[in-house]
């Protein structure tokens, strides 16, 4: 004898929700022209190939002008596992890797901002969790800018 549909549904178990990940989840974010509209006469955007840097991540981008764009992150040397800051520059035509000072392993950029072609700042994580990284572009070279140490919780240590 067949059971009624009601009894069939009582025997079906409901799926359990998927386990929640506790690790931070980073998702790439794409913003087209920061919400601005295209200038009149412009009908499309062009893709420009970036340098192929194996083992690299880009974490931040800043546009100073249409021919002065910076992207920053980090690159891992596959032989030594050393992580170093990575800065790439777009001159309006092509992207290129711009050398940054050689630092102890574990340094990488997480953000970049600038107000002029000779005043760009990149920040990130230093070689230990309590050392922030800050570098300045003066139009010619990147230089490390000393920063205050942070406590293990991320708050700045007070003298």
C-alpha positions in Angstrom: 0.0 0.0 0.0 1.3 3.5 -0.9 1.7 6.0 1.8 0.1 9.4 1.6 2.3 12.3 0.3 2.3 13.8 3.7 4.1 10.8 5.2 6.7 10.9 2.4 7.6 14.4 3.2 8.1 13.6 6.8 10.8 11.1 5.9 12.8 13.6 3.7 15.5 15.4 5.6 16.2 19.0 5.0 19.7 19.8 3.7 21.9 21.4 6.3 23.3 24.8 5.6 26.9 24.9 4.3 29.6 25.4 6.9 30.6 29.0 7.3 34.2 29.8 6.7 35.9 31.6 9.5 38.9 32.7 7.4 38.7 36.2 5.8 37.3 36.0 2.3 38.7 38.6 -0.1 36.9 39.1 -3.4 38.3 41.2 -6.2 36.4 44.5 -6.6 36.0 46.1 -10.0 34.8 49.7 -10.3 34.5 51.2 -13.7 35.7 54.8 -13.7 34.6 55.1 -10.0 31.0 55.5 -11.1 31.8 58.4 -13.4 30.4 58.6 -16.9 32.5 58.3 -20.0 33.6 61.6 -21.5 31.6 62.6 -24.6 33.0 61.0 -27.8 34.2 58.0 -25.8 32.3 54.9 -26.8 34.3 52.0 -25.2 37.0 51.0 -22.9 40.2 49.3 -24.0 42.0 46.4 -22.3 45.7 46.9 -21.9 47.9 43.9 -21.0 49.8 44.2 -17.7 53.3 42.8 -17.1 53.3 39.1 -16.5 54.7 38.9 -12.9 54.6 35.3 -11.7 53.5 34.9 -8.1 52.1 38.4 -7.8 48.9 39.9 -6.3 47.6 43.4 -6.9 45.7 44.8 -3.9 45.2 48.5 -4.7 45.0 51.0 -7.5 45.0 54.8 -7.8 44.5 57.0 -10.8 46.3 60.4 -10.7 45.5 61.1 -14.3 44.5 59.0 -17.3 48.2 58.6 -18.1 49.4 58.1 -14.5 47.8 55.1 -12.8 49.4 52.9 -10.1 48.6 49.4 -9.1 50.3 47.8 -6.0 50.6 44.5 -4.2 53.2 41.9 -3.6 55.2 39.3 -5.4 56.6 36.0 -4.1 59.9 34.6 -5.3 59.1 31.0 -6.1 62.7 29.8 -5.2 63.0 31.6 -1.8 59.4 32.2 -0.9 60.4 35.8 -0.1 57.5 38.3 -0.5 58.4 41.8 -1.7 56.3 44.9 -2.5 55.2 45.2 -6.2 54.4 48.5 -7.9 53.1 48.8 -11.5 52.6 52.0 -13.4 50.4 52.8 -16.4 51.6 55.7 -18.5 48.5 56.0 -20.7 49.8 53.4 -23.2 51.3 50.5 -21.3 52.0 49.0 -17.9 55.5 48.5 -16.4 56.9 47.2 -13.2 58.6 50.0 -11.2 61.3 48.9 -8.8 60.8 49.4 -5.0 63.4 49.2 -2.3 64.6 45.7 -1.4 63.3 44.9 2.0 63.2 41.9 4.3 60.8 39.2 3.2 57.2 39.6 4.2 56.5 43.1 3.0 53.7 43.9 0.5 51.5 46.8 -0.4 47.7 46.8 0.3 46.8 50.3 -0.9 48.0 53.3 -2.9 46.9 56.9 -3.2 48.3 60.0 -4.8 47.7 63.7 -5.5 50.3 64.3 -8.2 52.7 62.4 -10.4 55.5 63.1 -7.9 53.5 62.5 -4.7 52.2 58.9 -4.5 52.0 56.9 -1.3 51.7 53.1 -1.0 51.0 51.4 2.3 50.9 47.8 3.5 52.3 45.2 5.8 55.9 45.1 7.0 58.0 42.0 7.7 56.2 41.5 11.1 52.6 41.9 12.0 53.5 44.9 14.1 55.3 46.9 11.4 53.3 48.7 8.9 54.9 49.5 5.5 54.8 53.0 3.9 56.6 54.1 0.8 56.6 57.4 -1.2 57.0 57.9 -4.9 58.7 61.3 -5.6 58.3 61.1 -9.4 61.6 59.2 -9.8 62.0 56.5 -7.1 60.1 54.8 -4.3 61.6 55.3 -0.8 60.6 53.7 2.5 59.1 56.1 5.0 59.6 55.2 8.7 56.4 54.3 10.5 55.4 53.7 14.2 55.2 50.1 15.4 51.8 48.7 16.2 50.7 46.5 19.1 49.7 43.0 18.3 46.1 44.1 18.1 46.8 46.7 15.4 46.6 49.8 17.6 49.5 52.2 17.4 51.9 52.1 20.4 52.0 55.2 22.4 55.3 56.5 23.8 
